[in-house]
Amino acid sequence: MYSLDVNFLKDRPAYQKKPDKKAGLTLPTGNLTPAYLGVGLGVCLPVLVAGGWWFLQGKITELEGTIAQLDQENKRLDTEIGNINKIKAETNAVKAETQALVTVFDQIRPWSAMLQDLRDRIPASVQIENVKQTLPTPAAQGQPPSNPAGGLEITGLARSYNDVNDFLLTLQQSQFFKSSESKIITATLVDAPIPPNAVRSPTAIPIKPPQIVKYTIQSSMSDIPASELIRELEQKGTVGLVARIRSMQQTGVISK
């Protein structure tokens, strides 16, 4: 017969083998560099992102400050540009007024100088009875007159037609008048006027007075600036106008 030798002590819990707890924590063996790199990247990447964000925030703040400074500088420059433009506009207005004044002043023709010029040019056989200024010829609508200074109309007596022609030729040589617009308007024979103090005898035989020429000459004033007629003005004794013109030339208002 067989006998069963059963060891029931092995089945008791006290004799049961305890499982090895370290079996689930077995560390891998081999090259761990990729693992370390992964861990390093996992740690460093957030740090880099945080650093980049902090750097960008600093740059944004710096750029915002720079933009604010540039805006202030732009406003300041706009204000200065506005002031400069205002000064330029005022300067241009003053220059325009000065130029207009100089233009008017440079067109002055002193009557004393023109009459002295007529006295110097009139022949001995010609007399002047009247000198009057004529208005400028009207120009087309919207256009300035061709000669704003106007002209002169001279009437008088001459011994002959030749004397009137001689007077016209000498007048055309004057710098104060336009030679192309100096012309004889009328020239007619008239009886010579009897002197008012002449004494007539009641028994005297009446004598017919000699024939003389009554003439009318018209001429336009020259448009040559007074600053270019300094020598002629000095010769005619216009000292005041010459002194003012030279003063303006020294200050640069009128070119020499």
C-alpha positions, 0 to 999 in steps of 0.5 A, spaced: 500 500 500 502 506 498 502 512 504 501 519 502 506 524 505 502 530 505 506 536 508 500 541 510 505 546 513 507 548 506 500 550 505 499 554 511 500 562 510 506 562 514 510 558 510 508 561 503 513 565 499 513 572 499 513 575 492 519 579 490 516 587 491 522 589 487 520 585 481 516 591 478 521 596 479 527 593 475 531 599 472 532 599 464 539 598 463 543 600 457 544 607 453 540 612 457 542 618 454 536 619 450 532 619 456 536 624 459 536 629 453 528 628 453 528 630 461 532 636 459 528 638 454 522 637 458 525 642 463 529 647 459 523 648 454 518 651 459 524 655 461 526 658 454 519 659 453 518 663 459 525 667 458 523 669 451 516 671 453 519 675 458 524 678 453 519 680 448 515 683 454 521 687 455 522 689 448 515 691 447 515 695 453 521 699 450 518 699 444 512 702 447 516 707 450 520 709 444 513 710 440 511 715 446 517 719 445 517 719 438 509 721 438 511 727 443 517 729 438 512 728 432 507 733 436 513 738 437 516 738 430 509 739 428 508 745 432 515 748 430 513 746 423 507 750 424 510 756 427 515 756 421 510 756 416 507 761 419 513 765 419 514 764 412 507 766 410 508 773 414 515 774 411 512 772 404 507 777 406 512 783 408 516 781 402 510 782 397 508 789 401 515 791 400 516 789 393 509 793 391 512 799 395 519 799 392 515 798 385 511 804 386 517 808 389 521 806 383 516 808 378 516 815 381 517 821 376 519 827 379 515 833 376 521 838 377 526 833 374 521 832 368 520 840 367 527 841 368 529 836 362 524 839 358 527 846 359 534 843 357 531 840 351 526 846 348 529 850 342 530 857 343 524 858 338 519 854 341 515 856 347 511 852 352 504 854 354 501 848 358 504 842 360 499 837 363 499 829 365 494 824 361 491 818 364 494 811 362 491 808 356 485 803 358 487 796 357 483 790 356 479 787 361 483 784 367 489 786 364 494 792 367 495 798 363 501 798 359 503 804 362 501 806 369 505 812 369 501 815 364 503 821 359 504 828 358 501 833 353 505 839 351 502 845 348 505 851 345 508 856 340 513 855 335 516 859 329 516 854 324 514 847 323 521 845 323 522 848 330 516 843 332 520 837 329 526 839 332 523 839 339 520 833 338 526 830 336 530 832 342 524 830 346 525 823 343 532 822 346 529 824 353 530 818 358 524 820 362 519 819 355 518 813 351 521 815 344 516 811 340 510 814 343 512 821 342 509 824 337 506 831 334 498 831 335 496 838 331 501 843 328 497 849 325 499 856 323 496 862 327 497 869 328 502 871 333 499 874 339 500 881 340 504 882 347 499 885 352 503 891 354 504 893 346 501 901 345 497 902 339 497 909 336 490 911 334 493 913 327 498 907 326 496 903 320 494 896 322 499 891 321 498 884 320 501 879 325 506 874 323 504 867 322 507 862 327 505 855 329 501 852 334 503 845 336 500 839 341 505 834 342 503 828 346 508 823 349 508 817 354 512 817 361 518 812 360 517 805 364 525 805 366 525 804 373 528 810 377 533 806 380 536 806 373 536 814 372 540 816 378 545 820 373 539 823 370 536 825 376 542 828 379 543 832 373 536 835 374 537 836 381 533 831 384 537 830 390 532 827 395 529 821 391 536 819 389 538 819 396 533 814 398 534 810 392 541 809 394 539 808 401 535 802 398 540 799 394 545 799 400 540 795 404 538 790 398 531 792 397 533 795 390 538 791 386 544 796 384 
